[in-house]
Amino acid sequence: MLTLMESEFGLGKAIKEGTIKWSSIIGTSATSVLAITALITVYLTVAAWKVQQETTRPYFVLKESPKVELGNELSLELRFNNVGIHPAVNLSSETIVFDEHLTAEPVYSDEASIVNEIPKDGASSLVITIPSDEIYPKQLNIDAHYVLVDLRYADPILNKSYNQTIYMKWSGVHEGKLQPIVHVQVEEKNKILDYFQRHSIDPSIRSH
């Protein structure tokens, strides 16, 4: 039969062991929380770094309306501005022009490149000249044509390469009046991608 002292000793031992177990559980839980917090911190840091990269990388936009001239041939001038913080190097382009009906082969396809870097707020002009045997200029009405420019360039600071595909549409000539170049509507894009597939046009353009 246990004495009162032995009972108290056993009870104290049980309480002590229970306290140790609970302390272990609490310590393990705290360690897990710290580990998860560290992982979240790392994730947020990496995400912030990626966002910062995207805000500093070179990026081209058309700040000015493209120029259209129609004389003995059709001439389109597109002026691209680098609105990013970093310069762009090895700028090259692939341009394709095709009728809005999306049935015939492209009337124009060409590549161009620039040696010099394009700094922040710098600009570069791309001139597209389509000969008269492709688009006869002496007409009162000329169908609209899509103009796609695929830009490829690199960021020398981040050491990364980028692609941009610009979708535009020259509205043609209507009753002798020269029409401007406008942006392509969202619903037109899938039709253009189908056209590319039918005519086996460079998939690197179709993917952007």
Phi and psi in degrees as a GROMACS rama.xvg file:
@    title "Ramachandran Plot"
@    xaxis  label "Phi"
@    yaxis  label "Psi"
@TYPE xy
-72.3175  139.285  LEU-2
-80.3924  167.255  THR-3
-61.4636  -37.8491  LEU-4
-66.8628  -41.7206  MET-5
-64.7662  -37.784  GLU-6
-64.3323  -43.7632  SER-7
-65.1824  -37.1276  GLU-8
-64.2628  -43.3419  PHE-9
-64.3254  -41.0946  GLY-10
-64.1424  -42.6346  LEU-11
-63.6227  -39.8995  GLY-12
-64.0199  -41.7313  LYS-13
-63.9306  -43.2024  ALA-14
-63.2067  -42.0564  ILE-15
-63.0355  -44.4396  LYS-16
-64.3972  -38.9026  GLU-17
-64.4773  -40.0416  GLY-18
-62.6719  -42.219  THR-19
-62.5081  -42.623  ILE-20
-62.3293  -46.1793  LYS-21
-64.633  -36.9773  TRP-22
-63.368  -39.5747  SER-23
-64.054  -43.2696  SER-24
-63.4603  -45.3857  ILE-25
-63.3239  -42.4687  ILE-26
-63.3574  -42.4974  GLY-27
-63.4421  -42.9732  THR-28
-62.4741  -42.779  SER-29
-63.3365  -41.0937  ALA-30
-62.5633  -41.9596  THR-31
-63.3956  -42.7329  SER-32
-61.8631  -42.7796  VAL-33
-62.8882  -40.0889  LEU-34
-65.01  -44.5496  ALA-35
-63.9694  -41.8821  ILE-36
-61.1482  -40.6596  THR-37
-63.4114  -41.9729  ALA-38
-63.0804  -42.924  LEU-39
-63.0128  -41.4669  ILE-40
-61.689  -44.2974  THR-41
-61.8638  -45.1078  VAL-42
-59.6128  -46.5854  TYR-43
-65.4476  -36.1936  LEU-44
-64.8394  -45.168  THR-45
-64.4177  -42.4131  VAL-46
-62.1227  -42.2161  ALA-47
-65.1941  -38.7215  ALA-48
-63.7543  -41.1108  TRP-49
-66.2887  -40.1349  LYS-50
-63.0226  -41.2656  VAL-51
-63.6851  -38.8223  GLN-52
-59.1781  -44.5217  GLN-53
-66.7221  -25.9075  GLU-54
-84.7372  -16.4481  THR-55
-104.954  -18.6208  THR-56
-60.7876  155.446  ARG-57
-66.4625  146.881  PRO-58
-154.465  134.397  TYR-59
-106.7  137.259  PHE-60
-135.878  161.602  VAL-61
-96.8147  99.7669  LEU-62
-78.5199  -25.4533  LYS-63
-113.636  151.368  GLU-64
-66.6619  133.994  SER-65
-58.5536  145.003  PRO-66
-91.4669  138.24  LYS-67
-125.202  127.06  VAL-68
-129.035  136.688  GLU-69
-131.302  101.286  LEU-70
-119.67  -113.547  GLY-71
-76.5343  -12.4019  ASN-72
-152.807  168.004  GLU-73
-93.3835  128.606  LEU-74
-125.065  127.307  SER-75
-120.105  128.809  LEU-76
-117.779  121.622  GLU-77
-113.565  125.608  LEU-78
-109.33  110.093  ARG-79
-95.9269  131.648  PHE-80
-111.327  135.199  ASN-81
-84.5038  107.635  ASN-82
-96.4374  2.85796  VAL-83
-80.7682  173.382  GLY-84
-83.4984  -39.9746  ILE-85
-82.3284  153.597  HIS-86
-74.5103  163.672  PRO-87
-114.435  136.445  ALA-88
-124.81  162.941  VAL-89
54.515  43.6506  ASN-90
-71.6795  124.119  LEU-91
-134.914  159.831  SER-92
-142.14  151.547  SER-93
-126.961  124.182  GLU-94
-118.113  135.818  THR-95
-132  131.653  ILE-96
-122.923  131.263  VAL-97
-150.368  155.255  PHE-98
-63.7816  145.251  ASP-99
-64.0663  -19.8243  GLU-100
-73.7705  -15.2728  HIS-101
59.605  38.9799  LEU-102
-116.636  -40.2231  THR-103
-88.51  167.923  ALA-104
-65.7094  157.301  GLU-105
-55.9112  143.721  PRO-106
-86.535  -12.8452  VAL-107
-154.162  136.657  TYR-108
-153.048  122.013  SER-109
-156.438  158.514  ASP-110
-120.758  149.984  GLU-111
-146.587  157.948  ALA-112
-147.929  158.229  SER-113
-126.417  133.379  ILE-114
-78.9102  -45.8286  VAL-115
-71.4399  151.142  ASN-116
-75.1686  153.711  GLU-117
-107.557  107.202  ILE-118
-75.8016  178.669  PRO-119
-56.1452  133.461  LYS-120
66.6076  6.96847  ASP-121
-78.863  160.945  GLY-122
-132.53  155.104  ALA-123
-142.816  135.287  SER-124
-101.387  138.479  SER-125
-115.571  119.796  LEU-126
-106.512  125.503  VAL-127
-110.311  120.756  ILE-128
-118.701  117.394  THR-129
-107.685  118.703  ILE-130
-65.4467  160.138  PRO-131
-66.3255  -22.4567  SER-132
-74.336  -11.5307  ASP-133
-97.0861  -42.6292  GLU-134
-130.687  102.052  ILE-135
-65.4887  116.614  TYR-136
-77.2442  -21.6607  PRO-137
-88.5157  60.9263  LYS-138
-131.998  149.231  GLN-139
-74.4214  -27.1009  LEU-140
-135.075  128.309  ASN-141
-128.614  130.967  ILE-142
-59.754  153.214  ASP-143
-67.4044  152.808  ALA-144
-133.129  141.434  HIS-145
-81.2067  142.887  TYR-146
-126.649  114.177  VAL-147
-115.508  130.045  LEU-148
-122.883  119.342  VAL-149
-100.528  112.969  ASP-150
-96.1525  139.372  LEU-151
-133.795  132.363  ARG-152
-159.972  173.606  TYR-153
-129.817  153.627  ALA-154
-101.023  111.176  ASP-155
-70.3846  -17.8112  PRO-156
-84.1309  -47.5346  ILE-157
-83.4782  -13.0734  LEU-158
57.0993  46.5474  ASN-159
-129.801  152.157  LYS-160
-106.907  150.971  SER-161
-136.767  156.711  TYR-162
-127.046  142.702  ASN-163
-137.518  133.701  GLN-164
-114.591  122.507  THR-165
-101.417  121.446  ILE-166
-101.321  119.604  TYR-167
-134.837  170.211  MET-168
-144.875  119.585  LYS-169
-83.5351  122.483  TRP-170
-77.0771  2.91763  SER-171
80.7483  -151.732  GLY-172
-123.288  131.689  VAL-173
-126.139  114.516  HIS-174
51.2698  46.2194  GLU-175
80.5931  -2.37348  GLY-176
-101.606  127.118  LYS-177
-71.5712  128.098  LEU-178
-98.2907  157.999  GLN-179
-82.7193  177.195  PRO-180
-95.1668  131.642  ILE-181
-126.485  169.127  VAL-182
-78.1501  148.378  HIS-183
-74.5782  139.824  VAL-184
-74.4059  152.677  GLN-185
-58.0736  -41.6721  VAL-186
-68.9513  -14.347  GLU-187
-83.3194  -19.4048  GLU-188
-62.2766  -45.2442  LYS-189
-61.5756  -36.0837  ASN-190
-64.669  -38.9261  LYS-191
-66.219  -41.8509  ILE-192
-63.8962  -38.0924  LEU-193
-64.2025  -39.2359  ASP-194
-61.9046  -43.702  TYR-195
-58.7844  -43.2379  PHE-196
-65.7432  -41.6624  GLN-197
-64.8662  -33.1048  ARG-198
-103.855  12.8995  HIS-199
52.2577  47.1474  SER-200
-85.0941  147.059  ILE-201
-34.3133  116.437  ASP-202
-65.2006  -20.4148  PRO-203
-65.8522  -27.3882  SER-204
-78.7958  -42.5812  ILE-205
-61.992  -23.3944  ARG-206
-83.9809  -0.140674  SER-207
